[in-house]
Amino acid sequence: MPKEQPDRLELLQGTLEMMILRTLLFGATNGYQIAKVIERMSDDVLQVDHSSIYPALHRLEKKGWLSSKWKNSDTNRRAKFYQLTKLGRKQLLTEQSKWDRLSGAIARVMRPA
Amino acid sequence: MFGWFHHKKTRDQEIDEELNYHLDLLVRERLEAGDSPTQAKLSARKRLGNKTFDESTPDLVVRASGDPAALAGTLRKTVRTLDRTTILSSVSTVEQQLAEQLSPRRFETWLLSLFSLVALALASLGIYGVIHYGVTQRTNEIGIRMALGAMPSDIQHLVIGEGLFLGAIGLGFGLAGAFGLTRFLSSLLYGVKSSDPLTFICVSVLLLSMAVVASSVPARRAARLDPMSALRQE
């Protein structure tokens, strides 16, 4: 477990849902794992407010991009597992290309060659 | 509207359950990293953005002899010595819990009883009014009946019979309506079916006796009529 770092970055608006979809590409999992994966993949730079993950998951599920199932965890507690739907995969592709164009454009403005 | 509310409620409950599970995992993670229980709880809460949500807290049930309310202080102290981070909140007796859970039911029942009492009073008043009006209208006829030898008890039976007849018609409509509508009440009922025969019989008897009581007042007036003056009235 890494120490709390002072140089963590707050998430950009709207990027959390995109990253949730991306992490679910690895397979069905629960909110705790999603938060861990996002933090680990960003080398612990991204500061995820863990409590914001669940409303986001419910929003994505309502849009039909995720499906969910309650399963008993190892400690015999109920945990909700989320999985990408076909629609969710398509949405991920759209958002991925949108993000590539956006981040590329911002980079060109900030650091003109 | 109601469906939306219901949906919102279950959604929030689900998120609360998920957050509780998440909090537990975070606490365990910090404990394994070597934090003290207090520290682990604090940092786990911070990772959840210090958001407040409905945390599932364990309940403690204590069987006591004597005054249970006097035990609260002792219980608080005992729990604190066991775990400094745990506080005992909202101590109540089983009776208080029960009363709290039953109070909306009690209020609904009280309200429904009040409504039905008002309805019964209005129905009796209605029967009384109609029979009374009928008796004044038929004063002449009653005079003739008495002149021809009808006893006061015959007149009384005649008038009460009329009230009973009206009551029976109303009862018929009422029972038909009740059979059709009580199933909407079934969520309020406990331990009794919405088509409970005993209830229907008792209510029918009650309504018919109210009809008799309501019509007996004008019936006695009719029986006390003086045939001569009744005949003269036109």
Chai-1 contact restraints between the chains, C-beta under 6 A:
chainA,res_idxA,chainB,res_idxB,connection_type,confidence,min_distance_angstrom,max_distance_angstrom,comment,restraint_id
A,M1,B,A33,contact,1.0,0.0,6.0,A-B,restraint_1
A,G31,B,E18,contact,1.0,0.0,6.0,A-B,restraint_2
A,G31,B,H22,contact,1.0,0.0,6.0,A-B,restraint_3
A,Y32,B,H22,contact,1.0,0.0,6.0,A-B,restraint_4
A,Y32,B,L25,contact,1.0,0.0,6.0,A-B,restraint_5
A,D49,B,G49,contact,1.0,0.0,6.0,A-B,restraint_6
A,H50,B,R47,contact,1.0,0.0,6.0,A-B,restraint_7
A,H50,B,L48,contact,1.0,0.0,6.0,A-B,restraint_8
A,S51,B,L48,contact,1.0,0.0,6.0,A-B,restraint_9
A,S51,B,G49,contact,1.0,0.0,6.0,A-B,restraint_10
A,S51,B,K51,contact,1.0,0.0,6.0,A-B,restraint_11
A,Y54,B,I15,contact,1.0,0.0,6.0,A-B,restraint_12
A,Y54,B,E18,contact,1.0,0.0,6.0,A-B,restraint_13
A,H58,B,R11,contact,1.0,0.0,6.0,A-B,restraint_14
A,R77,B,Y21,contact,1.0,0.0,6.0,A-B,restraint_15
A,A79,B,Y21,contact,1.0,0.0,6.0,A-B,restraint_16
A,K80,B,E18,contact,1.0,0.0,6.0,A-B,restraint_17
